[in-house]
Amino acid sequence: MQCCLFQEDEFEWGNPSALSVMRDLKPKSLEYELALSAHRWRRTLTEDATGAFMGMRAIVCISREREEPFKRLILAGGGHLVDFRYD
């Protein structure tokens, strides 16, 4: 069995060179523009080696059962959490 790797650019959502993946989207529609912006954002973050939330401070105001994933996402993206307790 031979192993082969796919050229991932051909399958990345929003990549202009992968328009076949987005064939169901109408050009200039909101969904189409969001897909293109997702690709641009990923490229910018990759080139700058920064996080999505770098330099941001956030307060997570949701139920305690749901807050942990959001906190981890913000911290992983380089953001800072502001301690805010509302009881």
Rosetta blueprint (number, residue, H / E / L):
1 M L
2 Q L
3 C L
4 C L
5 L L
6 F L
7 Q L
8 E H
9 D H
10 E H
11 F L
12 E L
13 W L
14 G L
15 N L
16 P H
17 S H
18 A H
19 L H
20 S H
21 V H
22 M H
23 R L
24 D L
25 L L
26 K L
27 P L
28 K L
29 S L
30 L H
31 E H
32 Y H
33 E H
34 L H
35 A H
36 L H
37 S H
38 A H
39 H H
40 R H
41 W H
42 R H
43 R H
44 T H
45 L H
46 T H
47 E H
48 D H
49 A L
50 T L
51 G L
52 A L
53 F L
54 M L
55 G L
56 M L
57 R E
58 A E
59 I L
60 V L
61 C L
62 I L
63 S L
64 R H
65 E H
66 R H
67 E H
68 E H
69 P H
70 F H
71 K H
72 R H
73 L H
74 I H
75 L H
76 A H
77 G L
78 G L
79 G L
80 H E
81 L E
82 V L
83 D L
84 F L
85 R L
86 Y L
87 D L
